[in-house]
């Protein structure tokens, strides 16, 4: 069932069964609209290099990486640029098949034919032999709808996958990481020197398609040369051509109004992501209070306790939840192709929001 088809189904079910518990809202911007900062009204000039440094400072990354931090209009825009570059270097691309259908739409629009791997109920990396060309694996950390960060063992498996070939690289989508600095697993993968990190103000500040950064892998393990630098033994992956990718970002920047908004978010509203995390934790608590014990017990503990999470996988089919427990869940197929029989609960519906204020 596609996303739009499910939304129509959801509205029909809620209309026909008013007592059905709606655990299937997925629009975080609608749910948390009051928390979104207002855009600035001034017309000051904001430079991309200053924003890149401000972003690096926030996430406790070295400011001298700013020449590697490509300013863009969000993760979706960033991936579009990266995917077109991957097509040019004839790379193989692996995408999580059950996370975000837009990944595949962007890849195919760029002329790629991506492979896939599952993340539910736990990530299983591709087992295909290493390619004789550049090979990129996209992962999300934290991963949705898995609803948690990669474990230490899973990060070790990703590193082992990288080490099977010098041509292998990572694309790390960190848009759901609302903390600072980034999670330990993400920093571990960055330290391999073989990762491109993508982040934006989409979830933390509730402003989609506005501002993001694509960090073109400057971090590396001690003593290992960076891509294209003297001593670099990894050039089979084609990373010496990262200059071409950087130029593609410079040629397609955010609009001045988007840069001004990003500057305001990073400076005047730096605390908004923490507020979003707190509100999402409160909503998750209200969801858990309403769930039958059997359903609550089926949600993995790591998903229940992940900061800023509002997706909760449960190993019970959506049809069973609706008919036997009165809970409307999101079928896993909405997120992409999956052989897993479970479903996903969310905590974004209005019923889990703050209690109404009583006027006096």
C-alpha positions as CSV (number, residue, x, y, z in Angstrom):
1,X,0.0,0.0,0.0
2,X,1.5,3.3,-1.1
3,X,1.6,6.3,1.3
4,X,-1.3,8.2,-0.4
5,X,-3.4,5.1,-0.5
6,X,-2.9,4.5,3.2
7,X,-3.8,8.1,4.1
8,X,-7.2,7.6,2.3
9,X,-7.6,4.2,4.1
10,X,-6.7,5.9,7.5
11,X,-9.3,8.6,7.1
12,X,-12.0,6.1,6.2
13,X,-11.2,3.9,9.2
14,X,-11.2,6.8,11.6
15,X,-14.4,8.1,10.2
16,X,-16.1,4.7,10.5
17,X,-14.7,3.8,14.0
18,X,-14.4,6.9,16.2
19,X,-13.0,4.8,19.1
20,X,-10.1,3.5,17.0
21,X,-6.8,4.7,18.5
22,X,-5.0,6.6,15.8
23,X,-1.3,5.6,16.0
24,X,-0.8,6.3,12.3
25,X,-0.2,10.0,11.9
26,X,3.2,10.6,10.2
27,X,3.3,14.4,9.6
28,X,5.5,15.8,12.3
29,X,5.3,19.3,11.0
30,X,1.5,19.3,11.4
31,X,1.7,17.7,14.9
32,X,4.4,20.1,16.2
33,X,3.4,23.2,14.2
34,X,3.4,25.5,17.3
35,X,7.1,24.7,17.9
36,X,8.3,25.8,14.5
37,X,10.2,29.1,14.6
38,X,9.0,32.0,12.5
39,X,11.2,33.1,9.5
40,X,13.1,36.4,9.8
41,X,11.8,39.6,8.2
42,X,15.1,41.3,7.6
43,X,16.9,41.2,4.3
44,X,20.4,40.8,5.6
45,X,23.0,38.9,3.6
46,X,24.1,35.5,4.9
47,X,27.0,33.7,3.4
48,X,27.1,29.9,2.9
49,X,30.6,29.6,4.4
50,X,29.5,31.3,7.7
51,X,26.5,28.9,7.9
52,X,28.8,25.9,7.3
53,X,31.0,26.9,10.1
54,X,28.0,27.6,12.4
55,X,26.7,24.1,11.6
56,X,30.1,22.5,12.3
57,X,30.3,24.3,15.7
58,X,26.9,23.2,16.7
59,X,27.8,19.5,16.1
60,X,31.2,19.9,17.7
61,X,33.1,19.2,14.4
62,X,36.3,21.1,13.4
63,X,35.5,24.4,11.8
64,X,38.4,23.9,9.3
65,X,36.2,21.2,7.7
66,X,34.1,24.0,6.3
67,X,35.5,23.5,2.8
68,X,34.1,20.0,3.0
69,X,30.7,21.1,4.3
70,X,28.4,21.7,1.2
71,X,25.4,23.9,1.9
72,X,22.2,22.6,0.3
73,X,18.4,22.8,0.7
74,X,18.0,19.7,2.8
75,X,18.7,16.0,2.7
76,X,16.4,15.4,-0.3
77,X,18.1,18.0,-2.3
78,X,21.6,16.8,-1.2
79,X,20.8,13.3,-2.2
80,X,19.6,14.4,-5.6
81,X,22.9,16.1,-6.2
82,X,25.0,13.1,-4.9
83,X,23.0,10.6,-6.8
84,X,23.6,12.4,-10.1
85,X,27.3,12.4,-9.3
86,X,27.2,8.7,-8.5
87,X,25.7,8.1,-12.0
88,X,28.6,10.0,-13.5
89,X,31.2,7.9,-11.7
90,X,29.2,4.7,-12.5
91,X,28.7,3.7,-8.9
92,X,26.7,0.9,-7.5
93,X,24.2,2.2,-4.9
94,X,22.5,0.3,-2.0
95,X,19.4,1.7,-0.4
96,X,17.4,0.6,2.7
97,X,14.3,-0.9,1.1
98,X,11.9,-0.1,4.0
99,X,12.8,3.4,5.2
100,X,11.9,6.1,2.7
101,X,10.4,5.5,-0.8
102,X,11.8,8.9,-1.9
103,X,15.3,7.4,-1.7
104,X,14.4,5.2,-4.7
105,X,12.6,7.9,-6.5
106,X,15.6,10.2,-6.3
107,X,18.0,7.5,-7.3
108,X,16.0,6.4,-10.4
109,X,15.5,10.1,-11.4
110,X,19.3,10.3,-11.4
111,X,19.5,7.3,-13.7
112,X,20.6,4.8,-11.1
113,X,19.3,1.3,-10.6
114,X,19.8,0.8,-6.8
115,X,19.9,-2.4,-4.9
116,X,18.1,-2.7,-1.6
117,X,18.6,-4.2,1.9
118,X,16.1,-4.5,4.8
119,X,16.2,-2.7,8.1
120,X,13.2,-4.3,9.8
121,X,13.1,-5.9,12.2
122,X,16.9,-5.3,12.2
123,X,19.3,-4.1,9.5
124,X,20.8,-6.8,7.2
125,X,23.6,-5.4,5.0
126,X,23.9,-6.5,1.4
127,X,25.7,-9.8,1.0
128,X,26.7,-9.4,-2.6
129,X,30.4,-9.5,-3.5
130,X,32.2,-6.2,-3.8
131,X,31.8,-4.5,-7.1
132,X,34.7,-3.6,-9.4
133,X,33.5,0.0,-9.4
134,X,32.6,2.6,-6.7
135,X,30.0,1.2,-4.3
136,X,27.9,3.3,-1.9
137,X,25.6,2.2,0.9
138,X,23.0,4.6,2.2
139,X,22.0,4.2,5.8
140,X,20.0,6.3,8.3
141,X,21.1,6.9,11.8
142,X,18.9,6.9,13.7
143,X,16.9,4.7,11.3
144,X,13.2,5.2,10.7
145,X,10.8,3.4,11.0
146,X,13.2,1.2,13.0
147,X,13.0,4.0,15.6
148,X,16.5,3.7,17.0
149,X,20.2,4.3,16.5
150,X,22.5,1.6,15.0
151,X,23.9,-0.6,17.8
152,X,27.6,-1.1,18.4
153,X,27.4,-4.5,16.7
154,X,25.6,-3.0,13.7
155,X,28.2,-0.3,13.3
156,X,30.9,-2.9,13.5
157,X,29.1,-4.8,10.7
158,X,29.0,-1.6,8.6
159,X,32.8,-1.1,9.1
160,X,33.4,-4.7,8.2
161,X,31.4,-4.2,5.0
162,X,33.5,-1.2,4.1
163,X,36.7,-3.1,4.7
164,X,35.8,-5.8,2.2
165,X,36.7,-3.3,-0.6
166,X,38.6,0.0,-1.0
167,X,35.9,1.0,-3.4
168,X,33.1,1.0,-0.8
169,X,31.8,4.2,0.9
170,X,28.8,5.3,3.0
171,X,26.1,7.9,2.8
172,X,24.8,8.6,6.3
173,X,21.4,10.3,6.5
174,X,21.3,11.9,10.0
175,X,18.2,14.0,9.6
176,X,16.5,12.3,12.5
177,X,19.4,12.9,14.9
178,X,18.2,15.8,17.0
179,X,21.1,15.8,19.4
180,X,24.5,17.5,19.3
181,X,27.1,16.1,18.8
182,X,26.0,13.4,16.5
183,X,25.5,9.9,17.9
184,X,28.6,7.9,18.8
185,X,27.9,5.4,16.0
186,X,27.8,8.1,13.4
187,X,31.0,9.6,14.6
188,X,32.6,6.1,14.5
189,X,31.5,5.7,10.9
190,X,32.8,9.2,10.0
191,X,36.2,8.3,11.5
192,X,36.6,5.6,8.9
193,X,37.2,8.5,6.4
194,X,34.9,6.7,4.0
195,X,31.6,8.4,4.7
196,X,29.5,11.3,3.4
197,X,27.1,12.7,6.0
198,X,23.8,14.4,5.3
199,X,21.9,16.6,7.7
200,X,19.3,19.4,7.7
201,X,17.0,21.6,9.8
202,X,14.0,19.5,8.6
203,X,13.2,17.5,11.8
204,X,15.0,19.4,14.6
205,X,13.7,22.8,13.6
206,X,10.6,21.6,11.6
207,X,11.6,23.4,8.4
208,X,11.7,21.0,5.5
209,X,13.5,21.7,2.2
210,X,15.1,24.8,3.5
211,X,18.7,24.2,4.6
212,X,21.1,21.3,5.0
213,X,24.7,20.3,4.9
214,X,26.4,17.5,3.0
215,X,29.7,16.8,4.7
216,X,32.1,15.3,2.1
217,X,34.0,12.9,4.3
218,X,36.9,14.9,5.7
219,X,37.2,12.8,8.9
220,X,39.5,9.8,8.8
221,X,41.4,7.5,11.0
222,X,44.8,8.7,12.2
223,X,47.5,8.2,9.7
224,X,45.1,7.6,6.7
225,X,45.3,10.0,3.9
226,X,42.1,11.7,2.8
227,X,40.5,11.1,-0.6
228,X,42.7,12.4,-3.4
229,X,45.5,13.4,-1.0
230,X,49.1,12.0,-1.2
231,X,49.2,8.5,0.1
232,X,45.5,7.9,-0.6
233,X,45.1,4.2,-1.5
234,X,41.4,4.4,-1.9
235,X,41.1,6.3,-5.2
236,X,39.5,3.2,-6.9
237,X,36.3,4.6,-5.4
238,X,36.6,7.7,-7.6
239,X,36.7,10.1,-4.6
240,X,39.5,12.1,-6.2
241,X,36.6,13.6,-8.2
242,X,34.9,15.0,-5.1
243,X,35.8,18.4,-6.4
244,X,33.2,17.8,-9.2
245,X,30.6,17.0,-6.6
246,X,31.5,20.0,-4.5
247,X,31.1,22.2,-7.6
248,X,27.7,20.8,-8.2
249,X,26.6,21.9,-4.8
250,X,28.1,25.4,-5.2
251,X,26.2,25.8,-8.5
252,X,22.8,25.0,-6.9
253,X,22.7,26.9,-3.6
254,X,19.7,27.7,-1.3
255,X,17.9,31.0,-2.0
256,X,19.0,34.1,0.1
257,X,15.7,33.8,2.1
258,X,16.6,30.2,3.0
259,X,20.1,31.2,4.1
260,X,18.7,33.9,6.3
261,X,16.2,31.5,7.8
262,X,19.0,28.9,8.4
263,X,21.1,31.6,10.1
264,X,18.2,32.5,12.4
265,X,17.5,28.8,13.3
266,X,21.2,28.0,14.1
267,X,21.7,31.2,16.2
268,X,18.5,32.5,17.7
269,X,16.6,29.2,17.9
270,X,19.4,26.8,18.8
271,X,17.3,25.2,21.6
272,X,14.4,24.2,19.4
273,X,15.6,20.6,18.7
274,X,15.8,20.0,22.5
275,X,12.2,21.3,22.8
276,X,11.1,19.0,19.9
277,X,12.8,16.0,21.7
278,X,11.0,16.8,24.9
279,X,7.6,17.2,23.2
280,X,8.1,13.9,21.3
281,X,9.0,12.1,24.5
282,X,5.8,13.4,26.1
283,X,3.7,12.3,23.2
284,X,5.4,8.8,23.2
285,X,4.5,8.5,26.9
286,X,0.8,9.3,26.2
287,X,0.8,6.7,23.4
288,X,2.3,4.0,25.6
289,X,-0.3,4.7,28.3
290,X,-3.1,4.0,25.8
291,X,-1.7,0.8,24.3
292,X,-2.7,-2.7,25.5
293,X,0.0,-4.4,27.4
294,X,0.5,-7.0,24.7
295,X,1.1,-4.3,22.1
296,X,3.4,-2.1,24.3
297,X,5.5,-5.2,25.2
298,X,6.0,-5.9,21.5
299,X,7.8,-2.6,20.9
300,X,11.6,-3.0,21.2
301,X,13.0,-1.2,24.3
302,X,15.6,0.6,22.1
303,X,12.8,2.2,20.1
304,X,10.8,3.2,23.2
305,X,13.8,5.0,24.7
306,X,15.4,6.6,21.6
307,X,15.4,10.4,22.1
308,X,13.2,12.3,19.6
309,X,11.6,9.1,18.3
310,X,8.0,8.9,17.1
311,X,8.1,5.7,15.1
312,X,7.7,2.4,17.0
313,X,7.9,-0.9,15.1
314,X,5.8,-3.7,16.5
315,X,5.9,-7.4,15.5
316,X,2.2,-7.5,15.0
317,X,0.4,-7.1,11.6
318,X,-1.5,-3.8,11.2
319,X,-4.7,-5.7,10.4
320,X,-4.4,-7.6,13.7
321,X,-3.8,-4.4,15.7
322,X,-6.9,-2.8,14.2
323,X,-9.3,-5.8,14.5
324,X,-8.1,-7.3,17.8
325,X,-6.7,-4.2,19.7
326,X,-8.5,-1.2,18.3
327,X,-5.2,0.4,17.2
328,X,-4.7,1.9,13.8
329,X,-1.0,1.4,12.8
330,X,1.0,2.0,9.6
331,X,1.6,-1.1,7.5
332,X,5.3,-1.6,6.9
333,X,4.7,-1.5,3.1
334,X,4.0,2.2,3.3
335,X,7.7,2.7,3.9
336,X,8.9,0.4,1.1
337,X,9.2,-3.2,0.1
338,X,9.5,-5.5,3.1
339,X,9.0,-9.2,3.9
340,X,8.5,-8.4,7.6
341,X,5.0,-9.0,8.9
342,X,5.0,-6.3,11.5
343,X,3.8,-2.7,11.5
344,X,4.7,0.7,12.8
345,X,3.0,2.9,15.5
346,X,3.4,6.6,15.7
347,X,2.9,9.1,18.5
348,X,2.0,12.2,16.4
349,X,-1.8,12.1,16.4
350,X,-3.7,15.0,18.1
351,X,-4.9,12.6,20.8
352,X,-1.3,12.3,22.1
353,X,-0.6,16.1,22.1
354,X,-0.6,18.4,25.0
355,X,-3.8,18.5,27.1
356,X,-6.0,21.5,26.1
357,X,-5.6,24.6,28.2
358,X,-8.7,25.4,30.3
359,X,-9.6,29.1,30.2
360,X,-10.4,30.8,33.5
